[in-house]
Amino acid sequence: MSIEIQLVETNQQRREFVRLARRINSDQSLWVPNLERECLAEITPGKNPFYEHAEAQLFLAYRQGQAVGRIAAIENRRHNEHWQDKVGFFGHYEAIDDLEVSKSLFSVAEQWLRDHGLDNMRGPTNPSMNASVGFLSEGYEYSPTIPMPYTPPYYLRHAEAYGLKSAIEVLVYGFKFEEHSQSEKDRTWQRVQRLSQRVQQRAKVQVRTVRMDRLDEELDIVRSLCNVSLSDNWGFVPMSSSELRAARDELKNFVDPRMFLFAEIEGQPQAVFIGCPDYNEVLKKMDGRLFPTGWWTYLRHRRRIQKHVIYVYAATTKAYAVGAGVVLYEKFFGECLSRGITHLETGYVLDSNTKMRNSIENFGAEVWKRYQLYEKPLP
């Protein structure tokens, strides 16, 4: 039975593109559906500031009139300007477990990238490294953390059968308070406090919370710190001013100011730490729908979320040298313990980022999940 590939061009096709994810993944008990309107905004130029410096084409694969797969081919001009290369990306991949379907999807994305003069195919990025990335390769027993994907194991086989090779792994660390005895938690907490006090005395590190009434200024500081500390990270792309404004609007609604922290040395911000509740706990209960009762479910459960996520940690060389991170950890862990939060997860950590990995592992966190990114040269 032949596969038909169609370009996604209309609003109706975009809705079908988004809804296909539910049909592919609905039998996975841990998969969490995102809000449809958010998914539509993410793939629609004019609603996602990413497309001010990028172009993408969405494709749907059909068999006998039924959608059986989807993919996006993406040209991220900002990435290629930053790295001085010609990498193209694929993303938003979903498909039934059929190699004919997967080959058709990867082939059409590859051809689109070739037609745009790009010489490498990399992904998945949904749609960029500043969003969700990778196919899950380890940690299927853990529920996904917003905005990370929960992809079936056979996606790895699809990619490798097409000739895509490993580009890099990104890791997610976890720590469950409930798995440790009270004495173990006390020892860890006392150790963090001792280290923090030592750093504060030696380097005069001060920690403050975000000033929500001056959020634009604070986010400019975040962007500056990220650009300084992450610029050499594999795949890093500076955030545009439009993307920063979009982040501001999101943070106003979801961030907890007590977990949005800056470490200052001699009055200058040198590190930032942003923790947030994992709203996937609520989205799961809402089944990804606001109506008719999803909004009420959100209001009832948003303050009962037990898992929190470290979304952003960025530090200058100076902050790393004096150990400013431990002062931020003390403030964050103290907040978690006072609220009775049961477990924590990090955001994405590059497998190659040994400095960050060592910092996290020193506090007893373990790798819970691995996500695989692939690439293929386009000669």
C-alpha positions in Angstrom: 0.0 0.0 0.0 1.6 3.2 -1.2 2.4 6.2 1.0 1.2 9.6 -0.1 3.0 12.7 1.3 1.1 16.0 1.5 2.3 19.5 2.3 0.6 21.0 5.3 -0.7 24.4 4.1 -4.2 25.0 5.6 -5.4 25.5 9.2 -7.3 22.2 8.9 -4.2 20.3 7.9 -2.3 21.9 10.9 -5.0 20.7 13.2 -4.6 17.2 11.7 -0.8 17.5 12.1 -1.2 18.3 15.8 -3.9 15.7 16.5 -2.0 12.9 15.0 0.3 12.9 18.0 -2.6 11.8 20.2 -3.5 9.0 17.9 0.1 7.7 17.7 0.8 7.9 21.4 -2.6 7.4 23.1 -1.7 3.8 24.1 1.3 4.9 26.1 0.2 5.4 29.7 2.8 8.0 30.6 2.5 10.1 27.4 1.1 13.6 28.2 -0.9 15.5 25.6 -0.1 19.2 25.3 -2.7 21.9 24.9 -3.9 21.8 21.2 -3.9 25.6 20.9 -0.3 25.7 22.2 0.8 23.1 19.7 -0.9 25.0 16.9 0.8 28.2 17.9 4.2 26.5 18.0 4.0 25.4 14.3 2.3 28.5 12.9 4.3 31.5 11.5 3.1 34.7 13.0 2.3 33.0 16.3 5.8 31.6 17.1 8.6 34.2 17.1 11.0 31.4 16.1 9.8 31.8 12.5 11.0 35.4 12.3 14.5 33.9 11.7 13.5 30.4 10.4 11.5 28.6 7.8 9.8 25.3 8.0 7.7 23.0 5.9 5.3 20.5 7.5 4.5 17.2 5.9 1.8 14.6 6.5 2.0 11.0 5.4 -1.2 9.1 4.4 -2.0 5.5 3.7 -5.4 4.8 2.2 -6.6 8.2 3.2 -5.6 8.0 6.9 -2.7 10.1 8.3 0.0 7.7 9.6 3.0 10.1 10.1 4.2 13.6 10.2 7.5 15.6 10.0 8.8 19.1 9.7 11.8 20.2 7.7 13.4 23.3 9.2 15.9 25.9 8.2 17.1 27.8 11.3 19.0 30.8 9.8 19.9 32.1 13.3 21.7 28.8 14.1 23.6 28.8 10.8 24.7 32.4 11.3 25.9 31.7 14.8 27.8 28.6 13.8 28.7 29.5 10.3 27.4 26.3 8.8 24.6 25.0 6.7 22.7 22.6 9.0 19.1 21.8 8.3 16.8 20.2 10.9 13.9 17.9 11.2 11.4 17.9 14.0 7.8 17.2 15.2 8.2 13.6 14.1 5.4 11.2 14.8 4.7 7.9 12.9 3.2 4.5 13.2 5.8 1.7 13.5 6.3 1.1 9.8 9.7 1.6 8.1 8.1 2.5 4.8 6.3 5.4 6.5 9.4 6.6 8.3 11.5 6.4 5.2 9.0 8.4 3.2 8.9 11.1 5.9 12.7 11.4 6.3 13.2 11.4 2.5 10.8 14.3 1.9 12.4 16.3 4.7 15.8 15.6 3.4 14.9 16.7 -0.1 13.4 19.9 1.2 16.6 20.7 3.1 18.7 19.9 0.0 16.5 22.2 -2.1 17.3 25.0 0.4 21.1 24.5 0.0 21.7 22.8 3.4 24.3 20.1 3.7 23.4 18.4 7.0 20.2 17.0 8.4 20.0 17.0 12.2 17.2 16.4 14.8 14.7 16.0 16.1 14.4 19.7 17.3 10.8 20.8 17.9 11.5 23.3 16.4 14.9 24.3 17.9 17.4 23.5 20.5 15.7 26.2 22.7 12.5 24.0 22.8 12.1 20.2 23.1 14.6 17.9 21.4 15.5 14.3 20.8 14.0 10.8 20.8 13.8 9.3 24.2 16.4 6.4 24.5 16.4 5.7 28.2 14.0 6.4 31.1 10.7 5.1 29.7 9.6 4.3 33.3 9.6 8.1 34.1 6.8 10.5 33.2 7.9 13.2 30.8 8.7 16.7 32.1 7.2 19.7 30.3 8.2 20.5 27.5 10.2 17.3 26.9 8.8 14.6 24.6 7.9 11.0 25.5 8.6 9.1 22.2 8.2 5.4 21.5 11.4 3.2 21.4 10.8 2.4 17.8 11.6 6.0 16.7 15.3 5.2 17.4 15.0 2.2 14.9 13.3 4.4 12.4 16.1 7.0 12.5 18.9 4.4 12.3 17.3 2.4 9.5 17.2 5.6 7.4 21.0 6.1 8.0 20.9 8.8 10.6 23.8 8.6 13.0 24.2 9.7 16.6 25.0 13.4 16.9 24.8 13.8 20.7 22.9 12.7 23.8 21.1 15.1 26.2 20.5 13.9 29.7 17.9 14.6 32.4 18.9 14.2 36.0 16.4 13.4 38.8 16.4 13.3 42.6 13.6 11.8 44.7 13.4 13.0 48.3 11.1 10.1 49.2 13.8 7.6 48.3 16.1 8.9 51.0 15.8 8.5 54.7 15.4 11.5 56.9 18.9 11.2 58.1 20.2 11.1 54.6 18.2 14.2 53.7 19.5 15.9 56.8 23.1 15.1 56.0 22.7 16.3 52.4 21.0 19.5 53.6 23.7 20.2 56.2 26.5 19.6 53.7 24.9 22.1 51.2 24.5 24.6 54.0 28.2 24.3 55.0 29.4 24.6 51.5 27.1 27.6 50.9 28.3 29.4 54.0 31.9 28.9 53.1 31.3 30.3 49.6 29.4 33.3 50.9 32.1 34.1 53.4 35.0 33.7 50.9 33.5 35.3 47.8 30.7 37.4 49.2 28.0 35.8 47.0 24.5 37.2 47.5 21.3 35.5 46.3 18.2 37.4 45.5 14.8 36.5 43.9 13.6 37.9 40.7 12.0 41.4 40.6 8.7 40.7 38.8 7.9 44.4 38.6 11.1 44.8 36.5 10.8 41.5 34.6 12.0 42.9 31.2 15.3 44.1 32.8 15.7 40.8 34.7 15.2 38.8 31.5 17.8 40.9 29.7 20.2 39.8 32.5 19.2 36.1 31.9 19.8 36.4 28.2 23.2 38.0 28.8 24.2 35.3 31.3 23.1 32.5 28.9 24.9 34.0 26.0 28.1 34.2 28.0 28.0 30.9 29.7 26.3 28.7 27.0 27.6 30.1 23.8 30.1 27.3 23.2 27.5 24.5 24.0 26.8 22.2 21.2 23.8 23.6 19.2 23.4 26.7 21.2 21.5 29.6 19.5 21.1 33.0 21.1 17.5 33.9 22.0 16.0 36.7 19.9 14.3 39.7 21.4 10.9 38.4 20.2 11.5 35.0 21.8 12.5 36.8 25.0 9.2 38.7 25.0 7.4 35.4 24.5 9.3 33.9 27.4 8.3 36.9 29.5 4.6 36.4 28.9 5.0 32.7 29.8 7.0 33.3 32.9 4.4 35.9 34.2 1.8 33.1 34.2 3.9 30.1 35.5 7.1 31.1 37.3 7.3 31.1 41.0 9.4 34.1 42.0 10.8 32.3 45.0 12.4 29.8 42.6 13.7 32.4 40.1 17.1 33.3 41.6 20.2 35.4 40.8 23.6 35.0 42.4 25.5 38.3 42.6 29.2 38.9 43.2 30.1 42.4 44.2 26.6 43.5 43.2 26.8 42.1 39.7 24.6 39.1 38.6 26.9 36.2 37.8 24.5 33.2 37.8 20.8 32.6 37.3 18.6 29.7 38.4 15.0 29.2 37.4 12.9 26.4 38.9 9.2 25.8 38.0 6.5 23.3 38.8 6.2 20.5 36.2 2.8 21.4 34.8 2.7 18.1 33.0 1.2 16.7 36.2 -1.8 18.9 35.6 -1.9 18.5 31.8 -2.2 14.8 32.3 -5.3 15.2 34.4 -6.7 17.7 31.8 -6.0 15.3 29.0 -4.5 18.2 27.1 -7.9 20.0 26.9 -9.0 23.3 28.4 -12.7 22.7 27.7 -15.2 21.8 29.0 -13.6 21.1 32.4 -9.8 21.3 31.8 -9.6 24.9 33.1 -11.2 23.9 36.4 -8.9 20.9 36.7 -5.9 23.3 36.2 -7.1 25.7 38.9 -7.7 22.9 41.4 -4.4 21.1 40.9 -1.8 23.6 39.9 -0.7 24.3 43.5 -0.5 20.6 44.3 2.3 19.7 41.8 4.9 17.5 43.5 7.6 17.5 40.9 9.7 20.7 40.2 12.1 21.3 37.3 15.3 23.2 37.1 14.6 24.9 33.7 17.6 27.3 33.6 21.0 27.3 35.2 23.6 29.6 33.7 26.8 30.9 35.3 29.8 32.9 34.2 33.3 31.6 34.6 33.7 33.8 37.7 30.6 32.2 39.3 31.9 28.7 38.6 35.3 29.5 40.0 34.0 30.6 43.4 31.2 28.0 43.6 28.3 30.3 43.4 26.0 27.5 42.3 26.0 25.9 45.8 24.5 29.1 47.2 21.7 28.9 44.7 21.2 25.2 45.4 20.9 25.9 49.1 18.1 28.5 48.5 16.3 26.2 46.1 16.6 23.0 48.2 15.4 24.9 51.2 12.3 26.0 49.4 11.7 22.5 48.2 12.0 21.0 51.7 9.7 23.6 53.2 7.0 22.8 50.6 7.3 19.0 50.8 8.2 18.6 47.2 8.7 15.0 46.4 11.2 15.1 43.6 13.2 17.2 41.2 14.4 17.0 37.6 16.8 19.1 35.6 16.3 20.4 32.2 18.4 19.1 29.3 22.1 18.7 30.1 24.5 17.9 27.2 26.3 14.6 27.7 29.5 16.5 26.8 29.0 19.2 29.5 31.1 17.7 32.1 31.3 20.8 34.2 27.5 21.0 34.6 27.2 17.2 35.1 29.8 17.1 37.9 28.0 20.0 39.6 24.7 18.1 39.5 26.1 14.7 40.5 27.9 16.2 43.5 24.4 16.7 45.1 23.3 13.1 44.6 21.2 13.4 41.4 21.2 10.5 39.0 20.6 10.3 35.2 17.0 9.4 34.8 16.5 10.0 31.0 18.5 10.1 27.9 17.4 11.7 24.6 19.2 11.0 21.3 19.8 13.5 18.5 20.8 12.3 15.1 22.4 13.7 12.0 23.2 12.8 8.4 25.5 14.6 5.9 23.7 15.7 2.7 26.5 15.5 0.1 
